[in-house]
């Protein structure tokens, strides 16, 4: 049977609810990726500090 679009009101979620669900699922994912990149930066910062900053400066790892 082919579904029709004559279903009653309220059978489809509104756009605001859909956006809310997408954001609720996307924000934790974004936080996890940010956390991964932060750890990668912290791990490799000592190796790249001489390439991008003055090696004699004590603030080169900030």
N, CA, C and O atoms as a Tripos MOL2 file, in Angstrom:
@<TRIPOS>MOLECULE
protein
  248   247    62     0     0
PROTEIN
NO_CHARGES

@<TRIPOS>ATOM
      1 N           0.8400   -1.1720    0.0000 N.3       1 UNK1
      2 CA          0.0000    0.0000    0.0000 C.3       1 UNK1
      3 C           0.8890    1.2410    0.0000 C.2       1 UNK1
      4 O           1.9030    1.2750    0.6980 O.2       1 UNK1
      5 N           0.5310    2.2260   -0.7520 N.am      2 UNK2
      6 CA          1.2670    3.4800   -0.8470 C.3       2 UNK2
      7 C           0.7600    4.4320    0.2210 C.2       2 UNK2
      8 O          -0.4370    4.7070    0.2990 O.2       2 UNK2
      9 N           1.6890    4.9430    1.0590 N.am      3 UNK3
     10 CA          1.2340    5.8780    2.1030 C.3       3 UNK3
     11 C           0.7820    7.1940    1.4880 C.2       3 UNK3
     12 O           1.3360    7.6600    0.4920 O.2       3 UNK3
     13 N          -0.2170    7.7700    2.0930 N.am      4 UNK4
     14 CA         -0.7150    9.0600    1.6420 C.3       4 UNK4
     15 C          -0.3280   10.1390    2.6390 C.2       4 UNK4
     16 O           0.0430    9.8400    3.7740 O.2       4 UNK4
     17 N          -0.4130   11.3630    2.2240 N.am      5 UNK5
     18 CA         -0.0730   12.4970    3.0760 C.3       5 UNK5
     19 C          -1.2940   13.0650    3.7810 C.2       5 UNK5
     20 O          -1.2810   14.2230    4.1980 O.2       5 UNK5
     21 N          -2.3340   12.2800    3.9190 N.am      6 UNK6
     22 CA         -3.5450   12.7720    4.5580 C.3       6 UNK6
     23 C          -3.6050   12.3750    6.0360 C.2       6 UNK6
     24 O          -4.6840   12.2720    6.6190 O.2       6 UNK6
     25 N          -2.4290   12.1550    6.6290 N.am      7 UNK7
     26 CA         -2.3970   11.7970    8.0510 C.3       7 UNK7
     27 C          -2.8240   13.0020    8.8750 C.2       7 UNK7
     28 O          -2.7830   14.1430    8.4170 O.2       7 UNK7
     29 N          -3.2280   12.7170   10.0860 N.am      8 UNK8
     30 CA         -3.7160   13.7740   10.9550 C.3       8 UNK8
     31 C          -2.6200   14.7490   11.3610 C.2       8 UNK8
     32 O          -1.4300   14.4830   11.1930 O.2       8 UNK8
     33 N          -3.0500   15.8750   11.8950 N.am      9 UNK9
     34 CA         -2.1030   16.8900   12.3360 C.3       9 UNK9
     35 C          -1.2620   16.3410   13.4910 C.2       9 UNK9
     36 O          -1.7620   15.6080   14.3430 O.2       9 UNK9
     37 N          -0.0140   16.6980   13.5050 N.am     10 UNK10
     38 CA          0.8710   16.2620   14.5750 C.3      10 UNK10
     39 C           1.5740   14.9570   14.2730 C.2      10 UNK10
     40 O           2.2950   14.4430   15.1280 O.2      10 UNK10
     41 N           1.3890   14.4050   13.0910 N.am     11 UNK11
     42 CA          2.0510   13.1450   12.7760 C.3      11 UNK11
     43 C           3.5090   13.3580   12.3750 C.2      11 UNK11
     44 O           4.3140   12.4290   12.4370 O.2      11 UNK11
     45 N           3.8450   14.5640   11.9690 N.am     12 UNK12
     46 CA          5.2230   14.8840   11.6000 C.3      12 UNK12
     47 C           5.7940   15.8820   12.6120 C.2      12 UNK12
     48 O           5.1310   16.8560   12.9670 O.2      12 UNK12
     49 N           7.0300   15.6370   13.0790 N.am     13 UNK13
     50 CA          7.6150   16.6200   14.0150 C.3      13 UNK13
     51 C           7.8980   17.9370   13.2930 C.2      13 UNK13
     52 O           8.1810   17.9580   12.0950 O.2      13 UNK13
     53 N           7.8180   18.9980   14.0240 N.am     14 UNK14
     54 CA          8.0640   20.2880   13.3930 C.3      14 UNK14
     55 C           9.5540   20.5030   13.1950 C.2      14 UNK14
     56 O          10.3770   19.7520   13.7180 O.2      14 UNK14
     57 N           9.8850   21.5140   12.4510 N.am     15 UNK15
     58 CA         11.2690   21.8000   12.0830 C.3      15 UNK15
     59 C          12.1140   22.1360   13.3110 C.2      15 UNK15
     60 O          13.2750   21.7330   13.3860 O.2      15 UNK15
     61 N          11.5600   22.8550   14.2540 N.am     16 UNK16
     62 CA         12.3050   23.2400   15.4660 C.3      16 UNK16
     63 C          12.7200   22.0060   16.2720 C.2      16 UNK16
     64 O          13.8350   21.9520   16.7910 O.2      16 UNK16
     65 N          11.8460   21.0370   16.3770 N.am     17 UNK17
     66 CA         12.1740   19.8050   17.0960 C.3      17 UNK17
     67 C          13.2540   19.0180   16.3660 C.2      17 UNK17
     68 O          14.1360   18.4420   17.0030 O.2      17 UNK17
     69 N          13.1970   18.9850   15.0470 N.am     18 UNK18
     70 CA         14.2180   18.2920   14.2640 C.3      18 UNK18
     71 C          15.5820   18.9390   14.4510 C.2      18 UNK18
     72 O          16.5790   18.2420   14.6360 O.2      18 UNK18
     73 N          15.6340   20.2590   14.4060 N.am     19 UNK19
     74 CA         16.8940   20.9750   14.6010 C.3      19 UNK19
     75 C          17.4160   20.7430   16.0110 C.2      19 UNK19
     76 O          18.6210   20.5810   16.2040 O.2      19 UNK19
     77 N          16.5440   20.7250   16.9800 N.am     20 UNK20
     78 CA         16.9550   20.4720   18.3580 C.3      20 UNK20
     79 C          17.5700   19.0920   18.5290 C.2      20 UNK20
     80 O          18.5650   18.9340   19.2380 O.2      20 UNK20
     81 N          16.9840   18.0970   17.8840 N.am     21 UNK21
     82 CA         17.5230   16.7410   17.9720 C.3      21 UNK21
     83 C          18.8770   16.6560   17.2770 C.2      21 UNK21
     84 O          19.7910   16.0030   17.7810 O.2      21 UNK21
     85 N          19.0140   17.3040   16.1350 N.am     22 UNK22
     86 CA         20.2930   17.2990   15.4220 C.3      22 UNK22
     87 C          21.3700   17.9880   16.2510 C.2      22 UNK22
     88 O          22.4920   17.4900   16.3400 O.2      22 UNK22
     89 N          21.0480   19.1130   16.8520 N.am     23 UNK23
     90 CA         22.0260   19.8050   17.7010 C.3      23 UNK23
     91 C          22.3720   18.9930   18.9410 C.2      23 UNK23
     92 O          23.5320   18.9490   19.3500 O.2      23 UNK23
     93 N          21.3810   18.3550   19.5380 N.am     24 UNK24
     94 CA         21.6390   17.5520   20.7290 C.3      24 UNK24
     95 C          22.5610   16.3810   20.4140 C.2      24 UNK24
     96 O          23.3190   15.9490   21.2830 O.2      24 UNK24
     97 N          22.5150   15.8710   19.2180 N.am     25 UNK25
     98 CA         23.4050   14.7870   18.8190 C.3      25 UNK25
     99 C          24.7330   15.2630   18.2890 C.2      25 UNK25
    100 O          25.7180   14.5270   18.3600 O.2      25 UNK25
    101 N          24.7960   16.4720   17.7580 N.am     26 UNK26
    102 CA         26.0170   16.9760   17.1380 C.3      26 UNK26
    103 C          26.9630   17.6420   18.1180 C.2      26 UNK26
    104 O          28.1790   17.5490   17.9520 O.2      26 UNK26
    105 N          26.4500   18.2990   19.1160 N.am     27 UNK27
    106 CA         27.3050   19.0360   20.0580 C.3      27 UNK27
    107 C          28.2630   18.1090   20.8010 C.2      27 UNK27
    108 O          29.4460   18.4380   20.8850 O.2      27 UNK27
    109 N          27.8300   16.9750   21.3440 N.am     28 UNK28
    110 CA         28.8090   16.0940   21.9950 C.3      28 UNK28
    111 C          29.8700   15.5680   21.0270 C.2      28 UNK28
    112 O          31.0270   15.3930   21.4080 O.2      28 UNK28
    113 N          29.4800   15.3180   19.7890 N.am     29 UNK29
    114 CA         30.4400   14.8820   18.7840 C.3      29 UNK29
    115 C          31.4700   15.9760   18.5280 C.2      29 UNK29
    116 O          32.6620   15.6880   18.4180 O.2      29 UNK29
    117 N          31.0330   17.2090   18.4320 N.am     30 UNK30
    118 CA         31.9340   18.3390   18.2400 C.3      30 UNK30
    119 C          32.9000   18.4650   19.4140 C.2      30 UNK30
    120 O          34.0860   18.7290   19.2140 O.2      30 UNK30
    121 N          32.4090   18.2820   20.6160 N.am     31 UNK31
    122 CA         33.2610   18.3710   21.8040 C.3      31 UNK31
    123 C          34.3240   17.2710   21.7790 C.2      31 UNK31
    124 O          35.4790   17.5170   22.1250 O.2      31 UNK31
    125 N          33.9440   16.0800   21.3770 N.am     32 UNK32
    126 CA         34.9120   14.9870   21.3250 C.3      32 UNK32
    127 C          35.9950   15.2430   20.2860 C.2      32 UNK32
    128 O          37.1640   14.9580   20.5480 O.2      32 UNK32
    129 N          35.6480   15.7700   19.1220 N.am     33 UNK33
    130 CA         36.6590   16.0870   18.1130 C.3      33 UNK33
    131 C          37.5700   17.2070   18.5840 C.2      33 UNK33
    132 O          38.7780   17.1650   18.3510 O.2      33 UNK33
    133 N          37.0000   18.2100   19.2470 N.am     34 UNK34
    134 CA         37.8220   19.2880   19.7940 C.3      34 UNK34
    135 C          38.7970   18.7300   20.8240 C.2      34 UNK34
    136 O          39.9620   19.1240   20.8530 O.2      34 UNK34
    137 N          38.3280   17.8190   21.6640 N.am     35 UNK35
    138 CA         39.1690   17.2020   22.6780 C.3      35 UNK35
    139 C          40.3130   16.4200   22.0240 C.2      35 UNK35
    140 O          41.4480   16.4870   22.4960 O.2      35 UNK35
    141 N          40.0350   15.6900   20.9590 N.am     36 UNK36
    142 CA         41.0700   14.9450   20.2510 C.3      36 UNK36
    143 C          42.1240   15.8880   19.6800 C.2      36 UNK36
    144 O          43.3200   15.6380   19.8340 O.2      36 UNK36
    145 N          41.7010   16.9610   19.0280 N.am     37 UNK37
    146 CA         42.6570   17.9010   18.4400 C.3      37 UNK37
    147 C          43.4570   18.6200   19.5160 C.2      37 UNK37
    148 O          44.6270   18.9410   19.3100 O.2      37 UNK37
    149 N          42.8400   18.8730   20.6510 N.am     38 UNK38
    150 CA         43.5560   19.5010   21.7490 C.3      38 UNK38
    151 C          44.6650   18.5850   22.2650 C.2      38 UNK38
    152 O          45.7780   19.0450   22.5200 O.2      38 UNK38
    153 N          44.3720   17.3050   22.4190 N.am     39 UNK39
    154 CA         45.3860   16.3500   22.8580 C.3      39 UNK39
    155 C          46.4920   16.1900   21.8220 C.2      39 UNK39
    156 O          47.6670   16.0920   22.1770 O.2      39 UNK39
    157 N          46.1260   16.1650   20.5480 N.am     40 UNK40
    158 CA         47.1480   16.0780   19.5100 C.3      40 UNK40
    159 C          48.0510   17.3020   19.5170 C.2      40 UNK40
    160 O          49.2680   17.1760   19.3860 O.2      40 UNK40
    161 N          47.4690   18.4790   19.6660 N.am     41 UNK41
    162 CA         48.2650   19.7000   19.7290 C.3      41 UNK41
    163 C          49.1980   19.6650   20.9380 C.2      41 UNK41
    164 O          50.3790   19.9900   20.8250 O.2      41 UNK41
    165 N          48.6660   19.2700   22.0910 N.am     42 UNK42
    166 CA         49.4880   19.2330   23.3050 C.3      42 UNK42
    167 C          50.6100   18.2140   23.1880 C.2      42 UNK42
    168 O          51.6890   18.4140   23.7450 O.2      42 UNK42
    169 N          50.3680   17.1310   22.4740 N.am     43 UNK43
    170 CA         51.3950   16.1080   22.3030 C.3      43 UNK43
    171 C          52.5100   16.5770   21.3870 C.2      43 UNK43
    172 O          53.6810   16.3300   21.6730 O.2      43 UNK43
    173 N          52.1800   17.2410   20.3040 N.am     44 UNK44
    174 CA         53.1760   17.6030   19.3080 C.3      44 UNK44
    175 C          53.6930   19.0370   19.4270 C.2      44 UNK44
    176 O          54.5850   19.4260   18.6730 O.2      44 UNK44
    177 N          53.1630   19.8170   20.3400 N.am     45 UNK45
    178 CA         53.6030   21.2110   20.4960 C.3      45 UNK45
    179 C          55.1000   21.3290   20.7940 C.2      45 UNK45
    180 O          55.7470   22.2000   20.2130 O.2      45 UNK45
    181 N          55.6800   20.5100   21.6580 N.am     46 UNK46
    182 CA         57.1210   20.6380   21.9060 C.3      46 UNK46
    183 C          57.9760   20.3720   20.6680 C.2      46 UNK46
    184 O          59.0660   20.9300   20.5380 O.2      46 UNK46
    185 N          57.4950   19.5320   19.7650 N.am     47 UNK47
    186 CA         58.2620   19.2110   18.5680 C.3      47 UNK47
    187 C          58.2080   20.3290   17.5260 C.2      47 UNK47
    188 O          59.1620   20.5320   16.7750 O.2      47 UNK47
    189 N          57.0950   21.0460   17.4860 N.am     48 UNK48
    190 CA         56.9220   22.0870   16.4720 C.3      48 UNK48
    191 C          57.2050   23.4910   16.9890 C.2      48 UNK48
    192 O          57.1650   24.4440   16.2100 O.2      48 UNK48
    193 N          57.4820   23.6440   18.2460 N.am     49 UNK49
    194 CA         57.6590   24.9890   18.7880 C.3      49 UNK49
    195 C          58.8410   25.7130   18.1600 C.2      49 UNK49
    196 O          58.7860   26.9320   17.9940 O.2      49 UNK49
    197 N          59.8950   25.0090   17.8100 N.am     50 UNK50
    198 CA         61.0570   25.6540   17.1930 C.3      50 UNK50
    199 C          60.7790   26.0730   15.7600 C.2      50 UNK50
    200 O          61.4520   26.9560   15.2290 O.2      50 UNK50
    201 N          59.7950   25.4490   15.1320 N.am     51 UNK51
    202 CA         59.4590   25.7910   13.7470 C.3      51 UNK51
    203 C          58.6300   27.0670   13.6470 C.2      51 UNK51
    204 O          58.7540   27.8140   12.6760 O.2      51 UNK51
    205 N          57.7930   27.3170   14.6350 N.am     52 UNK52
    206 CA         56.8470   28.4200   14.5470 C.3      52 UNK52
    207 C          57.1370   29.5720   15.5020 C.2      52 UNK52
    208 O          56.6870   30.6920   15.2620 O.2      52 UNK52
    209 N          57.8770   29.3220   16.5750 N.am     53 UNK53
    210 CA         58.1150   30.3380   17.5810 C.3      53 UNK53
    211 C          59.5970   30.4550   17.8730 C.2      53 UNK53
    212 O          60.3940   29.6110   17.4630 O.2      53 UNK53
    213 N          59.9500   31.4920   18.5750 N.am     54 UNK54
    214 CA         61.3390   31.6970   18.9780 C.3      54 UNK54
    215 C          61.7090   30.6530   20.0250 C.2      54 UNK54
    216 O          61.0820   30.6070   21.0840 O.2      54 UNK54
    217 N          62.7120   29.8130   19.7600 N.am     55 UNK55
    218 CA         63.0580   28.7550   20.7210 C.3      55 UNK55
    219 C          63.6190   29.2770   22.0290 C.2      55 UNK55
    220 O          63.5880   28.5610   23.0300 O.2      55 UNK55
    221 N          64.1340   30.5090   22.0570 N.am     56 UNK56
    222 CA         64.6960   31.0780   23.2660 C.3      56 UNK56
    223 C          63.6260   31.6780   24.1870 C.2      56 UNK56
    224 O          63.9000   31.9660   25.3520 O.2      56 UNK56
    225 N          62.4380   31.8620   23.6770 N.am     57 UNK57
    226 CA         61.3760   32.4620   24.4740 C.3      57 UNK57
    227 C          60.7650   31.4330   25.4190 C.2      57 UNK57
    228 O          60.4180   30.3350   24.9840 O.2      57 UNK57
    229 N          60.6270   31.7610   26.6960 N.am     58 UNK58
    230 CA         59.9900   30.8000   27.6170 C.3      58 UNK58
    231 C          58.4870   30.6760   27.3690 C.2      58 UNK58
    232 O          57.8560   29.7400   27.8600 O.2      58 UNK58
    233 N          57.9160   31.5980   26.6210 N.am     59 UNK59
    234 CA         56.4740   31.5680   26.3420 C.3      59 UNK59
    235 C          56.1370   30.8270   25.0480 C.2      59 UNK59
    236 O          55.0020   30.9000   24.5780 O.2      59 UNK59
    237 N          57.0910   30.1280   24.4740 N.am     60 UNK60
    238 CA         56.8580   29.5240   23.1690 C.3      60 UNK60
    239 C          55.9000   28.3250   23.2200 C.2      60 UNK60
    240 O          55.4040   27.9020   22.1760 O.2      60 UNK60
    241 N          55.6360   27.7830   24.3790 N.am     61 UNK61
    242 CA         54.6900   26.6610   24.4850 C.3      61 UNK61
    243 C          53.3080   27.0740   24.9670 C.2      61 UNK61
    244 O          52.4500   26.2110   25.1520 O.2      61 UNK61
    245 N          53.0680   28.3360   25.1710 N.am     62 UNK62
    246 CA         51.7640   28.7880   25.6530 C.3      62 UNK62
    247 C          50.7590   28.7120   24.5210 C.2      62 UNK62
    248 O          49.5900   29.0480   24.7090 O.2      62 UNK62
@<TRIPOS>BOND
     1     1     2 1
     2     2     3 1
     3     3     4 2
     4     3     5 am
     5     5     6 1
     6     6     7 1
     7     7     8 2
     8     7     9 am
     9     9    10 1
    10    10    11 1
    11    11    12 2
    12    11    13 am
    13    13    14 1
    14    14    15 1
    15    15    16 2
    16    15    17 am
    17    17    18 1
    18    18    19 1
    19    19    20 2
    20    19    21 am
    21    21    22 1
    22    22    23 1
    23    23    24 2
    24    23    25 am
    25    25    26 1
    26    26    27 1
    27    27    28 2
    28    27    29 am
    29    29    30 1
    30    30    31 1
    31    31    32 2
    32    31    33 am
    33    33    34 1
    34    34    35 1
    35    35    36 2
    36    35    37 am
    37    37    38 1
    38    38    39 1
    39    39    40 2
    40    39    41 am
    41    41    42 1
    42    42    43 1
    43    43    44 2
    44    43    45 am
    45    45    46 1
    46    46    47 1
    47    47    48 2
    48    47    49 am
    49    49    50 1
    50    50    51 1
    51    51    52 2
    52    51    53 am
    53    53    54 1
    54    54    55 1
    55    55    56 2
    56    55    57 am
    57    57    58 1
    58    58    59 1
    59    59    60 2
    60    59    61 am
    61    61    62 1
    62    62    63 1
    63    63    64 2
    64    63    65 am
    65    65    66 1
    66    66    67 1
    67    67    68 2
    68    67    69 am
    69    69    70 1
    70    70    71 1
    71    71    72 2
    72    71    73 am
    73    73    74 1
    74    74    75 1
    75    75    76 2
    76    75    77 am
    77    77    78 1
    78    78    79 1
    79    79    80 2
    80    79    81 am
    81    81    82 1
    82    82    83 1
    83    83    84 2
    84    83    85 am
    85    85    86 1
    86    86    87 1
    87    87    88 2
    88    87    89 am
    89    89    90 1
    90    90    91 1
    91    91    92 2
    92    91    93 am
    93    93    94 1
    94    94    95 1
    95    95    96 2
    96    95    97 am
    97    97    98 1
    98    98    99 1
    99    99   100 2
   100    99   101 am
   101   101   102 1
   102   102   103 1
   103   103   104 2
   104   103   105 am
   105   105   106 1
   106   106   107 1
   107   107   108 2
   108   107   109 am
   109   109   110 1
   110   110   111 1
   111   111   112 2
   112   111   113 am
   113   113   114 1
   114   114   115 1
   115   115   116 2
   116   115   117 am
   117   117   118 1
   118   118   119 1
   119   119   120 2
   120   119   121 am
   121   121   122 1
   122   122   123 1
   123   123   124 2
   124   123   125 am
   125   125   126 1
   126   126   127 1
   127   127   128 2
   128   127   129 am
   129   129   130 1
   130   130   131 1
   131   131   132 2
   132   131   133 am
   133   133   134 1
   134   134   135 1
   135   135   136 2
   136   135   137 am
   137   137   138 1
   138   138   139 1
   139   139   140 2
   140   139   141 am
   141   141   142 1
   142   142   143 1
   143   143   144 2
   144   143   145 am
   145   145   146 1
   146   146   147 1
   147   147   148 2
   148   147   149 am
   149   149   150 1
   150   150   151 1
   151   151   152 2
   152   151   153 am
   153   153   154 1
   154   154   155 1
   155   155   156 2
   156   155   157 am
   157   157   158 1
   158   158   159 1
   159   159   160 2
   160   159   161 am
   161   161   162 1
   162   162   163 1
   163   163   164 2
   164   163   165 am
   165   165   166 1
   166   166   167 1
   167   167   168 2
   168   167   169 am
   169   169   170 1
   170   170   171 1
   171   171   172 2
   172   171   173 am
   173   173   174 1
   174   174   175 1
   175   175   176 2
   176   175   177 am
   177   177   178 1
   178   178   179 1
   179   179   180 2
   180   179   181 am
   181   181   182 1
   182   182   183 1
   183   183   184 2
   184   183   185 am
   185   185   186 1
   186   186   187 1
   187   187   188 2
   188   187   189 am
   189   189   190 1
   190   190   191 1
   191   191   192 2
   192   191   193 am
   193   193   194 1
   194   194   195 1
   195   195   196 2
   196   195   197 am
   197   197   198 1
   198   198   199 1
   199   199   200 2
   200   199   201 am
   201   201   202 1
   202   202   203 1
   203   203   204 2
   204   203   205 am
   205   205   206 1
   206   206   207 1
   207   207   208 2
   208   207   209 am
   209   209   210 1
   210   210   211 1
   211   211   212 2
   212   211   213 am
   213   213   214 1
   214   214   215 1
   215   215   216 2
   216   215   217 am
   217   217   218 1
   218   218   219 1
   219   219   220 2
   220   219   221 am
   221   221   222 1
   222   222   223 1
   223   223   224 2
   224   223   225 am
   225   225   226 1
   226   226   227 1
   227   227   228 2
   228   227   229 am
   229   229   230 1
   230   230   231 1
   231   231   232 2
   232   231   233 am
   233   233   234 1
   234   234   235 1
   235   235   236 2
   236   235   237 am
   237   237   238 1
   238   238   239 1
   239   239   240 2
   240   239   241 am
   241   241   242 1
   242   242   243 1
   243   243   244 2
   244   243   245 am
   245   245   246 1
   246   246   247 1
   247   247   248 2
@<TRIPOS>SUBSTRUCTURE
     1 UNK1         2 RESIDUE 1 A UNK
     2 UNK2         6 RESIDUE 1 A UNK
     3 UNK3        10 RESIDUE 1 A UNK
     4 UNK4        14 RESIDUE 1 A UNK
     5 UNK5        18 RESIDUE 1 A UNK
     6 UNK6        22 RESIDUE 1 A UNK
     7 UNK7        26 RESIDUE 1 A UNK
     8 UNK8        30 RESIDUE 1 A UNK
     9 UNK9        34 RESIDUE 1 A UNK
    10 UNK10       38 RESIDUE 1 A UNK
    11 UNK11       42 RESIDUE 1 A UNK
    12 UNK12       46 RESIDUE 1 A UNK
    13 UNK13       50 RESIDUE 1 A UNK
    14 UNK14       54 RESIDUE 1 A UNK
    15 UNK15       58 RESIDUE 1 A UNK
    16 UNK16       62 RESIDUE 1 A UNK
    17 UNK17       66 RESIDUE 1 A UNK
    18 UNK18       70 RESIDUE 1 A UNK
    19 UNK19       74 RESIDUE 1 A UNK
    20 UNK20       78 RESIDUE 1 A UNK
    21 UNK21       82 RESIDUE 1 A UNK
    22 UNK22       86 RESIDUE 1 A UNK
    23 UNK23       90 RESIDUE 1 A UNK
    24 UNK24       94 RESIDUE 1 A UNK
    25 UNK25       98 RESIDUE 1 A UNK
    26 UNK26      102 RESIDUE 1 A UNK
    27 UNK27      106 RESIDUE 1 A UNK
    28 UNK28      110 RESIDUE 1 A UNK
    29 UNK29      114 RESIDUE 1 A UNK
    30 UNK30      118 RESIDUE 1 A UNK
    31 UNK31      122 RESIDUE 1 A UNK
    32 UNK32      126 RESIDUE 1 A UNK
    33 UNK33      130 RESIDUE 1 A UNK
    34 UNK34      134 RESIDUE 1 A UNK
    35 UNK35      138 RESIDUE 1 A UNK
    36 UNK36      142 RESIDUE 1 A UNK
    37 UNK37      146 RESIDUE 1 A UNK
    38 UNK38      150 RESIDUE 1 A UNK
    39 UNK39      154 RESIDUE 1 A UNK
    40 UNK40      158 RESIDUE 1 A UNK
    41 UNK41      162 RESIDUE 1 A UNK
    42 UNK42      166 RESIDUE 1 A UNK
    43 UNK43      170 RESIDUE 1 A UNK
    44 UNK44      174 RESIDUE 1 A UNK
    45 UNK45      178 RESIDUE 1 A UNK
    46 UNK46      182 RESIDUE 1 A UNK
    47 UNK47      186 RESIDUE 1 A UNK
    48 UNK48      190 RESIDUE 1 A UNK
    49 UNK49      194 RESIDUE 1 A UNK
    50 UNK50      198 RESIDUE 1 A UNK
    51 UNK51      202 RESIDUE 1 A UNK
    52 UNK52      206 RESIDUE 1 A UNK
    53 UNK53      210 RESIDUE 1 A UNK
    54 UNK54      214 RESIDUE 1 A UNK
    55 UNK55      218 RESIDUE 1 A UNK
    56 UNK56      222 RESIDUE 1 A UNK
    57 UNK57      226 RESIDUE 1 A UNK
    58 UNK58      230 RESIDUE 1 A UNK
    59 UNK59      234 RESIDUE 1 A UNK
    60 UNK60      238 RESIDUE 1 A UNK
    61 UNK61      242 RESIDUE 1 A UNK
    62 UNK62      246 RESIDUE 1 A UNK
